[in-house]
Amino acid sequence: MPTQADLIFAKIVVINNLMDEESIKGCLQQIEQLERMGQHKPLHAFLLENGYLRQDQINKIKAAQELHFKVKEDHQYGQICIQAGFLNANQVQECLGLQKQRQYKERLFQLLINKGYLSKTQHRQVLSHLAKVNPSSSLLAAPKQNEGSQSSKVLTLQDPFAQAVVQQNFATPQQVYECIEIQKQLREMGIQKDLSSVMVDKNYLSPNQVRRILAYIGSQAKGTATATADPSQKTPPPQKTFQQESKPAGNRSPIEGYEIECKLGQGAMGVIYKGRHLKLNRVVALKVLLPEFAQDKEFIQRFFREAKAAITLNHPNIIQGYHVGESNGFYYFAMEYVEGGTVKQMIREKGVLEEEEAIKIVIQICRALDHAQEHNIVHRDIKPDNIMVTKEGLAKLCDLGIAKEINQDGSLTQTGIALGTPYYISPEQAMGEKKIDIRSDIYSLGATFFHMVTGRVPYEGDTSAVIMTKHISEEPPNPRDINSSISVETSQVIMKMMAKERPYRYQNPLEVIQDLEAIQSKDLSKFGSGSSVFIQDGLKIPKESITRVSQIRKTRTSQIRKAPVKSTQHSNLRKGLPRPSLVSEAYKKPSNPIPFLMILAGVLLIILVIIIFLYLKG
């Protein structure tokens, strides 16, 4: 398989029109064939040897590639700072914006320290955690103190699982100790993770080896039940009834380790409570699975899937998940508690949101969707109820209840089952299609955007079936026909987000952000340009958050075409089709001139026959 560095290099080559996509894919295939023969060759060396690029072009692209990885590392650094509680999201966003203004000449940590937001001690702590999750980061390039001291430590493995791993020679004591340290770091950040899960994440163990180790521990304990790494696989305990009073006493809380303060609301699958983690003294939102679903394995799987997806996604515009588990027969999920209200509540109170306010919210949710797309996750239920807004104006996406990884087998969301809220559901979801991607979320966010600026949903009907049918068959109304104060450009953005066919929508959230930021800045020269890159030293570089290396797929090409092909309209690397200039063109297919030409030719033929007939008759 091509390395990530080669895939990023290929992306930069294509977006700068140095080679067409098919040619670069062919090169990647040839490199893969060489690797199977035992010959490793980086993509840049292959392109240079075969005359595709000059050395000066290679040098520029490698510099852009290095900058790309630095930007990505800085985003990761900022996320760790937020998770550790050293900074808030606004401080990180401010310094990232300042870094961009200064053309990435300073690293994020330098700007944070200079601003007084981060101390040098905190910086060292962040680097310590970064060394665990990304040991190859360039931020760790400075000489390490006491290097090699870890290997000299005497390891005291008290965890039965850790002891079994070493006894059965599945991993070295140093590897086990490293994972224990990572587990401690995660616990300090409020993320509970079994040692087995950490070792699987580090590729020190496979899931099959974990099962074998657990079986070994069970046999050593002579049949004593052992804890499973995945609580969703437990046999559901007898059904119980959760305390219904709004503020039960802490000692009587059915969720061990948490105090329940009050009930916040209820969804389709569970009840949301405001609670407090007793040891960390941290206010949390606790989602508890409804008792009638606790016996249903499918609902339990779905509940744990929501929790795992939320825990995976660490982003300032996404509600952070902390811990998932089972206590006294109740399945629960602890997550970030947000002071504020939902967009639905804002619409109910204000009727219509100001255009500027709505744009700010949509931009932030697009950033959340972009982060989810990086992890191959589609939300599938974007709606005003699932967008929280804090008092400071920070928007957060919540309730990944039906979120689905793109590469899942779809066992919980099979073809023919339309998941999503009817008022905001995408046409492909309404038709029960199995292959749903980020463009479905863009459609639903467009419908939510429509509701915010007009005060009404795009389609209404007496039943869900009627509404879903309209999403499939009827063009969306123009928002300006309902609220004439909406700008033409904002209306165009909404209409394109809600285009019936996916190729005619925005192809990724960053394209939406770019147009909305152009509207915000009133610089309409950038509106509709469709760029998914930033410019550095005259060279286009893919933005950190849009790098989808998994989108470069192998194709069956027998030979490499050296001549660049200008037309790359459907390129996966370019991410999207050219934007139409008119709203109506966002969903219209290009007309076919062939029928008209055939009719014209027929008419001319008839005229010619008549002329010949009259000539012969005369």
VOTORKE-712644 format. One record per residue (C-alpha): z, x, y. Coordinates in steps of 0.5 Angstrom, whole numbers, plus 2048, in hexadecimal, padded with zeros to 3 digits. Each point is the difference from the previous one (the first is absolute). Example, Ala and Ser with C-alpha at 12.3 -4.5 7.8 and 13.67 -1.06 7.14 Angstrom:
% residues 2
8108197F77FE802807
//
This chain:
% residues 618
8008008007FF8038078068028048027FC8067FE8068047F97FF7FE8007F98018028018077FB8058017FB7FB7FD8027FB8058008048067F98037FE7FD7F87FF8037FD8077FD8068047F97FF7FD8008077FD7FE7FD7F97FF7F97FD8057FD7FC7FC8007F97FE8078018088028018017FC7FA7FB8037FC8038078028077FD7FE7FD7FE7F97FE8077FF8068048028047FB7FB7FB8027FB8018088018077FF8007FF7FD7F97FD8067FE8068048037FD8028068047FE8067FC8008078027FC8077FC7FC8037FE8048067FE8067FC7FC7FC7FC7FC7FD8068008078037FD8037FA7FB7FA7FF7FD8008078037F98028048038068018068048068058018017FE8078007F87FE8058027FA8058038058007FA8048017FB7FB8058057FD8048008067FF7F88018038007F98068048018017FB8068007FA7FC8058027FB8048028068007F98038017FD7FA8078057FF8027FE8078007F97FE8048017FA8058048048017FA8048017FB7FB8058057FD8048008078007F98008027FF7F98068058018027FC8067FF8068057FB7FC8047FD7F98017F97FE7FF7FE8008088028078017FC8027FA7FA7FC8038018038078008077FE7FA7FF7FB7FC7FD8068028068047FE8057FB7F97FC8007FF8018078028078007FA8017FA8058017FB8028078038077FF7FE8037FE7FA8047F98008078047FF7FF8048067FF7FA8048067FC7FD8058068017FD8018088017F98018078017FE7FF7FA7FB8018057FA8058067FF7FE8067FC8067FF7FB7FC7F97FF7FA8037FF8028057FB8037FA7FC7F97FD8017FD8067FD8058007FA7FD7F97FE7F98028028018067FB8017FB7FA7FB7FB8017FA8048038028087FE7F98028028017FD8087FE8058058067FF8048048047FA7FC8068018058048038048057FC8067FC7FC8078028008038027FA7FA7FF7FC8018007F88077FE8017FF7FA7FD7FE8037F98068048008057FA8008047FE7FA7FD7F87FF8067FB7FE7FC7FA7FD8057FB7FF7FB7FA8007FE7FE7F97F98008028008078038038037FA7FB7FC7FB7FA8038048038077FF8027FF7F97F97FE7FE7FD8058047FC7FB8048018048068048068038077FF8037FD8038077FB7FA7FF8067FB7FF8048038057FA7FF8057FF7F97FF8087FF8008008028077FA7FC8028047FA7FD8068028057FB8008067FD7F97FE8077FD7FF8028038077FA7FD8038027F97FD7FB8007FA8038007F97FC8037FB8018027F88008077FE7FA7FE7FB7FC7FD8068018068047FD8057FB7FA7FB7FE7FF8008088008087FF7FC8007FA8058047FC8007FA7FB7FC7FA7FE8027F97FF7FF8017F98058068008057FC8048007FB7FA8018057FB8068038048037F98007FF7FF7F98038067FE8067FF8058017F97FD8008037F98058058028047FB8028007FC7FA7FD7FA8028038008077FC7FC8057FD8058057FD7FE8077F97FF8017FC8048057FC7F98028057FA8017FA7FB8008008027F98077FD7FE8017FA7FC8027FB8058077FE8008037F98007FE7FC8068058008058017FC8078008058068067FE8057FD7FB8058058018067FD8038068068058008038027FA8068048007FE8087FE8048007FA7FD7FA7FD7F98038017FB7FF7FA7FC8068028058077FE8008058067FE7FA8058037FB8057FD7FA8018007FE8077FC7FA8017F97FC7FE7FA8028047FB7FC7FD7FC7FE7F97F98027FD7FC7FD7FA8048057FC8078028038057FF8058018058058078028028038048068048057FC8048078018008067FB8078028007FF8077FE7FB8028068037FA8057F97FE8017FD7F98017FB7FE7FC7FC7FA7FE8017FE7F97FA7FC7FC8037FD7FA7FC7FD7FB8017F87FF8047FE7FA7FA7FC7FD7FC8068008058057FD7FE7FE7F97F88018017FE8077FE7F97FF8048047FE8078058067FE7FA8058007FD7FD8068078018048018077FE7F88018028027FE8078068048007FC8067FD7FB8008058047FF8068048067FE7FA8047FF7FD7FE8078048048057FE7FF8078037FD8077FB7FA8008027FE7F98077FD7FE8048067FC8027FF7F98068037FE8027FE7F97FF7FB7FA8047FE7FA8047FB7FC8077FE8018047FB7FC7FA7FD7FE7FD7FF8077FA8048028008038077FC8048058038048067FC8018058008028088037FB8047FC7FE8078037FD8067FB7FB8037FB7FB7FE7FA7FE7FC7F97FF8048007F97FD8077FF8047FD8038067FA7FB8008047FA7FF8048028067FB8038047FA7FB7FE7FB8068018018078017FD8048067FA8047FE8038078018067FE7FC7FC7FE7FA7FC8068008068058008037FC7FA7F98007FC7FF8088028078017FC7FE7FC7FA7FA8038008048077FF8047FD7FB7FA7FE7FC7FD8078018068037FD8007FB7FA7F88017FF8028087FF8057FE7FA7FA7FB7FD8047FA8027FD7F98038067FB8037FC7FA7FE8047FB8048008028078027FB8058057FE8068067FF7FB7FF8077FD8008048078068028038018028088068038028038008077FD8068027F97FD7FE7FF8047F97FC7FC7FB8028017F97FC7FD7FA8057FD7FB8007FC7F97FB8047FB8027FB7FB7F87FF7FE7FE8078027FC8037FB7FE8077FE7F88018008008037F98057FC7FD7FD7FC7FA8017F98048057FD7FA8047FD8057FA7FD8057FB7FF7FB7F97FD8028007F98028078008037FF8008088068038038028008078017FB8057FB7FB8018008008087FE8078007FD8027F97FA8048007FA7FD7FD8008047FA8077FF7FE7FE7F88017FB8017FB8058037FB7FC8078008048067FC7FD8058048048008078008068058038018077FA7FC8038047FA7FD8068028047FC8018067FD7F98008077FD7FF8038048067FA7FE8048027F87FE8078028027FD8038077FC7FA8018067FC7FF8048048057FB8008067FE7F87FF8067FD7FE7FD7FD7FA7FD8027F97F98017FF7FF7FB7FB8047F97FF8007FB7FA8047FB7FC8018047FA8008087FE7F97FF7FC7FD7FD8078028068047FE8057FB7F97FD7FF7FF8018088028077FF7FB8017FB7FA7FC8038017FF8087FF8058058078018048007FD8077FF8048068078018037FE8008077FE7F97FF8077FE7FF8038058057FB8028058058058037FF8057FA7FB8068027F98007FC8028067FD8067FE7FD7FC7FA7FD7FB8047FD8058047FD8037FA7FD7FA7FD7FE7FE8077FC8068007FD7FF7F97FD7F98017FE7FE7FC7F97FD8067FD8048077FF7FB8048027FF7FD8078088018018038068038018057FA8078038018057FE8047FF8068057F97FD8028047FA8038058058037FB8048047FD7F98038067FD8028038078037F98008048027F98028078028027FD8068047FB7FC8037FB8067FE7FA7FB7FD7FC8067FF8048027FA8007F87FD7FC7FF7FA7FE8077FF8038007F98028078008068027FB8008078028038048057FC8068048038078007FC8068037FA7FC7FF8017FE7F98017F97FD8078007FB8027FA7FC8077FE8038068017FC8017F97FE7F97FE7FE7FF8057FB7FF7FD7F97FE8057FC7FF7FB7FA7FA7FD8037FC8067FF7FD7FE7F97FC8037FB7F97FD7FF7FB8027FB7FB8048047FB8057FC7FF8058068028018067FC7FE8068008068057FD7FC8068057FC8047FF7F98008017FC8078017F97FD8078007FD8027F98028047FE7FA8038077FF8078007FE8028068037FE7FD8078047FA7FF7FC7FA8027FA7FD8037FE8018078037FB8057FC7FA8027FF7FF8088017F88008057FC7FD7FC7FC7FC7FC8067FD8078027FC7FF7FB7FB7F87FF8007FC8037FB7F98038027FA7FC8007FB8017FB7F98018037FC7FF7FA7FF7F97FF7FE7FF8087FA8067FE7FE7FC7FA7FF7F98047FC8048057FC8037FB7FE7F97FD7FF7FD8077FB8068027FD7FF7F97FE7F98017FE8018077FB8057FD7FD7FB7FA7FF7FB8057FC8058057FC8027FA7FF7F97FE7FD7FE8077FC8068007FC7FE7FA8007F98017FC801807
//
